[in-house]
Every structure is written in structure tokens, then in C-alpha cells.
Amino acid sequence: MRAPCRPLPADGRFLQAVGPTPLVPLRLDPEGPTIWCKLEFLNPSGSTKDRIARYMLEKAWRLGDLSPGGDVVEASSGSTSIAMALASAQMGCRFTAVMPEGVTEERLIAIRAYGGEVELVPRSEGIRGAIARAAALAAERGGYAPRQFENPDNAEAHRVWTGQEILSQVPGGLVHGVVSGVGTGGTIVGLYQAFAEAGCPVTAFVARPISGLGCDIECCSFSARVPGVVDGLSKLYREADMPGRVELDVSDDLAMGTARALIRRGFPVGPSSGLNYAAAVEAAKRLGPQAQVVTVFPDRMERYFSTELIQPRPKPPPVAG
């Protein structure tokens, strides 16, 4: 028999009081299409991953899989670890992030500031090594492992939460195209399900940053310059679940340049927002002028202060003639 449902802790918790993030129309190019952008960088820890962290941990708490003072262990190279650290702090739990060596110092600082711990695996093992180590560590401690790359609650959080917000915000409650890169796959899978189930004639557009430079610490990332968008890790993203989905390749130069253009317009975003917006513009062109295309600005620029997003790479010296 299932144990009685445990009520959530109350003192000082603000996660339940967080309101919907804005959905704003944006046109960077005066001649280009208008894109509806969900400002997920306004979530408490600065990313859309707050949604899955809250959803997963609260569900685990109610089911008795997570207790006061319990351990949460997750493999993540960035935003999910920060979100889990914040949510764990809110719930009085201990959090450990397992990450590949080489992640930016800003991410480590944020996790530790919330009281979380960080265990690094060799850079060569990438996120796959972090996933394996997180599973072993959770088993050793008897802790809760959210398993963001395979846990269906990742996509479910966006289906029942983010997607419903967007449907209540977008004009006429109608979405023709949804655009996102794929890391865990939870965002685009959950949003597509929400819109399709609501009767929208929606097409999913998968944004892929392309540079041809090979893998990085994220493991099998399309581009080392756009963190969090990876290939082959998600067990949630299945092509058959999104009939008619379209893959859009975006050069990482365009993704980075678009992110900087967004920042100059006052949107404090990271590289993946540039990727998503650039791909959304292409999606809107394909769908036509009457289409309403939605994308997500996943995280904030502060965790990229030490990267080329804010500190552009120096130009190579001229070749001697």
C-alpha cells in the first residue's frame, strides 16, 4: 500500500508563489516575423529548469521518495544543477551536482551559494560519465535521483505547466509552431504535447547549433559554443511522438550573434536563446505570415560572463606576408 501523501514544507517557501513568466512578441529585424518568446530567464534561479526541479522534487516529496534532510543527486552541466540546488534549499534537502570538469566557474559558484555540493568527473567522460556517477552516488546515499534525461516528469512539467501558461497568454490561444533546441528534450516534447492536445495545428521545430567542431564537455554537443543542446542523450525525445517535426540547423555564429543582439535589446539571455530565436525566425518564414510561433529563452546571461558570449574570442593575428 502506498504511504500517505506528505504535505510540502511551508515555512519560507516561495516556489509555489511564483507567477507565470511573460510571453512577449519580439521582432529583432523590422522586416522579419514576430516571434512569441517565453521569458524563462525570469524564473527564480534564472532558467526554465526551475520548472522541472520544482515539479520533480515536489512529486518525489509527496510520494515519500524524498524526505526532510534527504539527498538529491543529479547529473547536469549547468542550469538543472542550479535549479535543483535552489529547489533543494527551499525544501530543506541536501543537493549534489555531478558535472564534467571544465564547466564555467559561475555555475559552480551558484550551486555552492545555495548550499549544494559539486562532484566533478573527468572532462573526457562528459555528461555520460556524470550520469553514471550520479546514479551510483544516489544509490550509495539512498538519495533521490531526478534523472532529467529519462524521467517523463521532465516533459510533463512543461505539458501541464509551461504549455498551459503559453496557451493562456498567446493571442487566441493558438500556436502554429514551437521551437527549441534539445538537451534533455523535456521542453519541446512537453510544449508540443500541450499544444497538440489543445487542438493547435502545431509543428515542432528542433533547433540544432552547427559548427562541425566536434564534441565538448557536454558530450556530443552539436556546437561547443551553445551549451546544453546535445545529441543522443535524451530518452524523452522520440521523433514518432512529434509527427511532422522539422530539424533546423543554425550556425553557432548566428546563434551567438543573435544572443548578443537580444542582450543589446535588454533581454539578459544565454546562447541557447539566440539559437532558439534564430531558428524560430526560420520556422515563421516556413509557416507563413499568419502563423504564431513560440519559443523559449531558457536562461540568463550571468552564468556566461566568462565565456565568449560576453568576452568575445580575440581575433587571430594577421598572417605575415
RAWORA-V482114 format. One record per residue. N is the residue number from 1. RES is the residue in three letters. D_CENTER is the distance of its C-alpha to the mean C-alpha in Angstrom with 2 decimals. Layout:
# RAWORA-V482114
n:N res:RES d_center:D_CENTER
n:N res:RES d_center:D_CENTER
This chain:
# RAWORA-V482114
n:1 res:MET d_center:35.71
n:2 res:ARG d_center:32.31
n:3 res:ALA d_center:32.40
n:4 res:PRO d_center:32.45
n:5 res:CYS d_center:29.17
n:6 res:ARG d_center:28.50
n:7 res:PRO d_center:27.76
n:8 res:LEU d_center:24.89
n:9 res:PRO d_center:26.01
n:10 res:ALA d_center:26.97
n:11 res:ASP d_center:28.08
n:12 res:GLY d_center:25.90
n:13 res:ARG d_center:22.75
n:14 res:PHE d_center:20.99
n:15 res:LEU d_center:17.78
n:16 res:GLN d_center:19.89
n:17 res:ALA d_center:21.16
n:18 res:VAL d_center:17.99
n:19 res:GLY d_center:18.52
n:20 res:PRO d_center:16.51
n:21 res:THR d_center:14.55
n:22 res:PRO d_center:16.58
n:23 res:LEU d_center:16.52
n:24 res:VAL d_center:18.56
n:25 res:PRO d_center:20.48
n:26 res:LEU d_center:20.26
n:27 res:ARG d_center:22.54
n:28 res:LEU d_center:22.45
n:29 res:ASP d_center:25.39
n:30 res:PRO d_center:28.29
n:31 res:GLU d_center:29.25
n:32 res:GLY d_center:25.85
n:33 res:PRO d_center:24.19
n:34 res:THR d_center:22.49
n:35 res:ILE d_center:18.78
n:36 res:TRP d_center:17.37
n:37 res:CYS d_center:14.27
n:38 res:LYS d_center:12.23
n:39 res:LEU d_center:12.00
n:40 res:GLU d_center:9.01
n:41 res:PHE d_center:9.92
n:42 res:LEU d_center:12.91
n:43 res:ASN d_center:11.65
n:44 res:PRO d_center:13.78
n:45 res:SER d_center:11.94
n:46 res:GLY d_center:10.40
n:47 res:SER d_center:6.76
n:48 res:THR d_center:5.42
n:49 res:LYS d_center:5.33
n:50 res:ASP d_center:8.98
n:51 res:ARG d_center:9.50
n:52 res:ILE d_center:9.21
n:53 res:ALA d_center:10.97
n:54 res:ARG d_center:13.62
n:55 res:TYR d_center:14.11
n:56 res:MET d_center:14.58
n:57 res:LEU d_center:16.67
n:58 res:GLU d_center:18.76
n:59 res:LYS d_center:19.54
n:60 res:ALA d_center:20.52
n:61 res:TRP d_center:22.63
n:62 res:ARG d_center:24.44
n:63 res:LEU d_center:25.18
n:64 res:GLY d_center:26.57
n:65 res:ASP d_center:24.21
n:66 res:LEU d_center:23.30
n:67 res:SER d_center:26.07
n:68 res:PRO d_center:26.77
n:69 res:GLY d_center:26.61
n:70 res:GLY d_center:24.86
n:71 res:ASP d_center:22.59
n:72 res:VAL d_center:18.86
n:73 res:VAL d_center:17.82
n:74 res:GLU d_center:14.47
n:75 res:ALA d_center:13.65
n:76 res:SER d_center:10.66
n:77 res:SER d_center:10.99
n:78 res:GLY d_center:9.25
n:79 res:SER d_center:6.75
n:80 res:THR d_center:7.28
n:81 res:SER d_center:10.86
n:82 res:ILE d_center:11.25
n:83 res:ALA d_center:10.18
n:84 res:MET d_center:12.45
n:85 res:ALA d_center:15.07
n:86 res:LEU d_center:15.30
n:87 res:ALA d_center:15.49
n:88 res:SER d_center:17.97
n:89 res:ALA d_center:19.98
n:90 res:GLN d_center:20.27
n:91 res:MET d_center:21.56
n:92 res:GLY d_center:23.87
n:93 res:CYS d_center:22.37
n:94 res:ARG d_center:22.10
n:95 res:PHE d_center:18.86
n:96 res:THR d_center:18.72
n:97 res:ALA d_center:15.90
n:98 res:VAL d_center:16.90
n:99 res:MET d_center:15.73
n:100 res:PRO d_center:17.43
n:101 res:GLU d_center:19.91
n:102 res:GLY d_center:19.17
n:103 res:VAL d_center:15.88
n:104 res:THR d_center:16.44
n:105 res:GLU d_center:18.73
n:106 res:GLU d_center:16.74
n:107 res:ARG d_center:14.14
n:108 res:LEU d_center:17.17
n:109 res:ILE d_center:18.92
n:110 res:ALA d_center:16.30
n:111 res:ILE d_center:16.11
n:112 res:ARG d_center:19.89
n:113 res:ALA d_center:20.50
n:114 res:TYR d_center:19.17
n:115 res:GLY d_center:21.58
n:116 res:GLY d_center:19.36
n:117 res:GLU d_center:20.72
n:118 res:VAL d_center:19.43
n:119 res:GLU d_center:20.92
n:120 res:LEU d_center:20.57
n:121 res:VAL d_center:21.44
n:122 res:PRO d_center:23.14
n:123 res:ARG d_center:21.23
n:124 res:SER d_center:22.95
n:125 res:GLU d_center:21.42
n:126 res:GLY d_center:17.80
n:127 res:ILE d_center:14.99
n:128 res:ARG d_center:17.49
n:129 res:GLY d_center:19.85
n:130 res:ALA d_center:17.45
n:131 res:ILE d_center:16.80
n:132 res:ALA d_center:20.58
n:133 res:ARG d_center:21.39
n:134 res:ALA d_center:19.08
n:135 res:ALA d_center:20.83
n:136 res:ALA d_center:24.17
n:137 res:LEU d_center:23.59
n:138 res:ALA d_center:22.59
n:139 res:ALA d_center:25.71
n:140 res:GLU d_center:27.88
n:141 res:ARG d_center:26.99
n:142 res:GLY d_center:26.89
n:143 res:GLY d_center:23.42
n:144 res:TYR d_center:20.52
n:145 res:ALA d_center:17.84
n:146 res:PRO d_center:14.73
n:147 res:ARG d_center:14.15
n:148 res:GLN d_center:10.54
n:149 res:PHE d_center:11.37
n:150 res:GLU d_center:14.36
n:151 res:ASN d_center:14.42
n:152 res:PRO d_center:14.89
n:153 res:ASP d_center:14.06
n:154 res:ASN d_center:10.31
n:155 res:ALA d_center:11.15
n:156 res:GLU d_center:13.95
n:157 res:ALA d_center:12.14
n:158 res:HIS d_center:10.87
n:159 res:ARG d_center:14.35
n:160 res:VAL d_center:16.40
n:161 res:TRP d_center:14.58
n:162 res:THR d_center:12.24
n:163 res:GLY d_center:14.39
n:164 res:GLN d_center:17.55
n:165 res:GLU d_center:16.80
n:166 res:ILE d_center:16.40
n:167 res:LEU d_center:19.56
n:168 res:SER d_center:21.42
n:169 res:GLN d_center:20.49
n:170 res:VAL d_center:20.92
n:171 res:PRO d_center:24.64
n:172 res:GLY d_center:26.49
n:173 res:GLY d_center:23.53
n:174 res:LEU d_center:23.19
n:175 res:VAL d_center:20.34
n:176 res:HIS d_center:21.49
n:177 res:GLY d_center:18.41
n:178 res:VAL d_center:14.65
n:179 res:VAL d_center:12.68
n:180 res:SER d_center:9.29
n:181 res:GLY d_center:8.70
n:182 res:VAL d_center:8.46
n:183 res:GLY d_center:7.18
n:184 res:THR d_center:7.83
n:185 res:GLY d_center:8.69
n:186 res:GLY d_center:8.16
n:187 res:THR d_center:6.98
n:188 res:ILE d_center:9.86
n:189 res:VAL d_center:12.16
n:190 res:GLY d_center:12.15
n:191 res:LEU d_center:12.59
n:192 res:TYR d_center:15.18
n:193 res:GLN d_center:16.97
n:194 res:ALA d_center:17.21
n:195 res:PHE d_center:18.67
n:196 res:ALA d_center:20.89
n:197 res:GLU d_center:22.24
n:198 res:ALA d_center:23.10
n:199 res:GLY d_center:25.21
n:200 res:CYS d_center:23.32
n:201 res:PRO d_center:24.32
n:202 res:VAL d_center:20.75
n:203 res:THR d_center:19.76
n:204 res:ALA d_center:16.34
n:205 res:PHE d_center:15.73
n:206 res:VAL d_center:13.57
n:207 res:ALA d_center:12.98
n:208 res:ARG d_center:14.08
n:209 res:PRO d_center:14.83
n:210 res:ILE d_center:18.35
n:211 res:SER d_center:20.56
n:212 res:GLY d_center:22.57
n:213 res:LEU d_center:22.43
n:214 res:GLY d_center:21.38
n:215 res:CYS d_center:19.05
n:216 res:ASP d_center:17.73
n:217 res:ILE d_center:16.62
n:218 res:GLU d_center:13.33
n:219 res:CYS d_center:15.92
n:220 res:CYS d_center:16.60
n:221 res:SER d_center:14.18
n:222 res:PHE d_center:15.67
n:223 res:SER d_center:15.93
n:224 res:ALA d_center:16.14
n:225 res:ARG d_center:15.50
n:226 res:VAL d_center:11.91
n:227 res:PRO d_center:9.94
n:228 res:GLY d_center:7.15
n:229 res:VAL d_center:8.71
n:230 res:VAL d_center:11.31
n:231 res:ASP d_center:14.25
n:232 res:GLY d_center:16.01
n:233 res:LEU d_center:14.03
n:234 res:SER d_center:12.59
n:235 res:LYS d_center:15.32
n:236 res:LEU d_center:13.68
n:237 res:TYR d_center:13.72
n:238 res:ARG d_center:17.43
n:239 res:GLU d_center:19.11
n:240 res:ALA d_center:21.84
n:241 res:ASP d_center:19.67
n:242 res:MET d_center:18.92
n:243 res:PRO d_center:22.40
n:244 res:GLY d_center:22.83
n:245 res:ARG d_center:19.30
n:246 res:VAL d_center:19.48
n:247 res:GLU d_center:17.94
n:248 res:LEU d_center:17.97
n:249 res:ASP d_center:18.43
n:250 res:VAL d_center:17.79
n:251 res:SER d_center:19.50
n:252 res:ASP d_center:17.55
n:253 res:ASP d_center:20.33
n:254 res:LEU d_center:19.56
n:255 res:ALA d_center:15.80
n:256 res:MET d_center:16.81
n:257 res:GLY d_center:19.71
n:258 res:THR d_center:17.84
n:259 res:ALA d_center:15.41
n:260 res:ARG d_center:18.68
n:261 res:ALA d_center:20.31
n:262 res:LEU d_center:17.71
n:263 res:ILE d_center:18.27
n:264 res:ARG d_center:21.96
n:265 res:ARG d_center:21.67
n:266 res:GLY d_center:20.35
n:267 res:PHE d_center:16.59
n:268 res:PRO d_center:15.27
n:269 res:VAL d_center:12.15
n:270 res:GLY d_center:10.80
n:271 res:PRO d_center:11.48
n:272 res:SER d_center:8.59
n:273 res:SER d_center:9.95
n:274 res:GLY d_center:13.27
n:275 res:LEU d_center:12.44
n:276 res:ASN d_center:11.29
n:277 res:TYR d_center:14.34
n:278 res:ALA d_center:16.71
n:279 res:ALA d_center:15.99
n:280 res:ALA d_center:16.36
n:281 res:VAL d_center:19.70
n:282 res:GLU d_center:20.88
n:283 res:ALA d_center:19.92
n:284 res:ALA d_center:21.88
n:285 res:LYS d_center:24.79
n:286 res:ARG d_center:24.97
n:287 res:LEU d_center:24.89
n:288 res:GLY d_center:27.45
n:289 res:PRO d_center:28.10
n:290 res:GLN d_center:28.01
n:291 res:ALA d_center:24.55
n:292 res:GLN d_center:21.81
n:293 res:VAL d_center:18.50
n:294 res:VAL d_center:15.23
n:295 res:THR d_center:11.93
n:296 res:VAL d_center:8.93
n:297 res:PHE d_center:8.81
n:298 res:PRO d_center:5.31
n:299 res:ASP d_center:7.21
n:300 res:ARG d_center:10.89
n:301 res:MET d_center:13.43
n:302 res:GLU d_center:15.12
n:303 res:ARG d_center:13.25
n:304 res:TYR d_center:14.55
n:305 res:PHE d_center:18.13
n:306 res:SER d_center:19.64
n:307 res:THR d_center:18.14
n:308 res:GLU d_center:19.69
n:309 res:LEU d_center:17.50
n:310 res:ILE d_center:19.88
n:311 res:GLN d_center:22.54
n:312 res:PRO d_center:23.42
n:313 res:ARG d_center:24.94
n:314 res:PRO d_center:28.73
n:315 res:LYS d_center:30.66
n:316 res:PRO d_center:32.81
n:317 res:PRO d_center:36.49
n:318 res:PRO d_center:38.78
n:319 res:VAL d_center:40.60
n:320 res:ALA d_center:44.21
n:321 res:GLY d_center:46.61
